[in-house]
Amino acid sequence: MLPTPATSDELAHLLRASNQRATPQRVMILSILSEADNHLTADEVFQRLGPMGSALNRSTVYRTLERFRDAGIVSETDLGGGVRVFELLARTRHHHLICHHCNQMIEIDDIEVDGMRSAIRARYGFTPQVDHLAIWGVCVDCAGRN
């Protein structure tokens, strides 16, 4: 796990370890994710690049984030509203419980999904890659009101 936020050298090393070229643009994008205290959309990453990202356009940021997702460097999740958000996976992995009624979001530790991974592996012989899961349902407060 990388400390948060990570240095440029650490991010470049992370890219190389994932067989990705450590270009200044890619390091900048990872740096934005490393410094964020929450999940970011591709548009938010692009906006945070500001003048540093003048050599990048919005579609390059989208493609780069998708490349990072495919390489296992970042997670991509829909936490509601059909908007994809991204987060650096070098941090502690976690997942979310999201209420359909009030949109409350509860963060849960990665260990909570280990049983699911094991059950899928045992039953289907399939090794799931669950990096960032959003589970929708009804929170205790909303369940009590209905």
Buried (B, 14 or more C-beta within 10 A) or exposed (E): EBEBBBEBEBBBBBBEEBEBEBEEBBBBBBBBBBEBEEBBBBEBBBBBBEEEBEEBEBEBBBEBBBBBBEBEBBBBBEBBEEEBBBBBBBBEBBBBBBBEEEEBEEEEEBEEBEEEBEEBEEEEEEEBEBBBBBEEEBBEEBEEEE
